[in-house]
Amino acid sequence: MISPAHYVALAVILFVIGGVGVLVRRNAMVIFMCVELMLNAVNLAFVAFSRLHGNLDGQVIAFFVMVVAASEVVVGLAILTSIYRTRKSASVDDANLLKY
Amino acid sequence: MTHSVVLAEGAAAATQTVAFWVLAIASVGAALAMVLARKAVHCAVLLAVVMLALAVLYAMQGAPFLAFVQVIVYTGAVLMLFLFVLMIVGVSSTDSITETIKGQRLWAGLAGIGLLVLLSLIVGQAVIGPAAPGGPNFGATNVNGLATLIFTTYVFPFEVTSALLITAALGAMVLAHRERISPKPTQRDLSIRRMTGGRPAPLPGPGTYARHNAVDMPARLPDGTAARQSVSAILGVRTESGAAAISGPAGAGPGEEPPAGHRGDAGGQEEQ
């Protein structure tokens, strides 16, 4: 029988994979995708806890997380295109004007 | 009667177990492949796999509304936005392999393992019991229950969310907007540029009078030489034969040997 603990464990694994991806990758697009993966993992944990407690508050929070993630992606990708337009690169190593 | 109900419940539990393990393995595998894949497009497709698997997991946990929102918002809108921006930013943009920070991958891996251990200990410490009896809120009236919560308890966060969405839309418009720094060329400007540009006629099409009419096959000029301008420069860079045909000496003369691996027709090679 699958208990909410299984879902939480899966959420932990996905969150860690996304976090490692954010640290390792240097293409800004892929970093965004890894952030989305982390948000999705947290959503899975919210839904699992909602099922655990038998009320719907966790699902409402997951819904709000989805809204915030969608607006974050929109603004982030707009920033990315404007950086690409000026620097001709999507790598986070090339956006280093504020370094030092 | 009771016996069959128990059997059906057992079968449902077994189905759920199998579905969970299949989806868990698929999503973790796709997530790992996403981190390891070198091309950004592959990453986007693998992320779609993870998100669809998570949608099914939501549905299995009695959240059909969130499952559909996951499919519509994430795989439908967010990932399509990712793919559109990938088309602008460059599909072929791959990560460089060289490390700019020394030992970055090693320390990132160690940090990941540390985070995994930490979270596992936290989750292991917590007592996560079996699921509470869900009731109709986790099935037929899931949407009604969510709507009641959103428009009563969470009505203020919901209104703040609308402000956030408007701000995000405005921000995207401002950030993606590009000011024109030179005046827009009129039709008169364009025609003057064309007439004074040295080539008033359109460029020759590829494959004309050549052995076949593939897009990477340069056209033949009246003297049998290859018209280099007839092949798109991008194709010349991409395809081996096109590159050979274009970067070779201008118009390999008739009787010259074609480069090895060329598909023939490097200049009048036809057997007479």
Interface residues (C-beta under 8 A of the other chain):
Chain A: M1 I2 S3 P4 A5 H6 Y7 V8 A9 L10 V12 I13 L14 F15 V16 I17 G18 G19 V20 G21 L23 V24 R25 R26 N27 M29 V30 F32 M33 C34 E36 L37 N40 N43 L44 V47 A48 S50 R51 L52 H53 G54 N55 L56 D57 Q59 V60 A62 F63 F64 M66 V67 V68 A69 A70 S71 E72 V73 V74 V75 L77 A78 I79 L80 T81 S82 Y84 R85 A90 S91 D93
Chain B: A13 Q16 T17 F20 A24 S27 V28 A31 L32 M34 V35 A40 C43 A44 L47 V50 M51 L54 L57 Y58 Q61 G62 A63 F65 L66 V69 Q70 V73 Y74 A77 V78 L81 F82 V85 L86 I88 V89 G90 S93 T94 D95 S96 T100 Q104 R105 W107 A108 G109 A111 G112 L115 L116 L119 S120 V123 I128 G129 P130 A131 A132 P133 G134 G135 N137 F138 N142 G145 L146 L149 I150 T153 Y154 P157 T161 L164 L165 T167 A168 A169 G171 A172 M173 L175 A176 R178
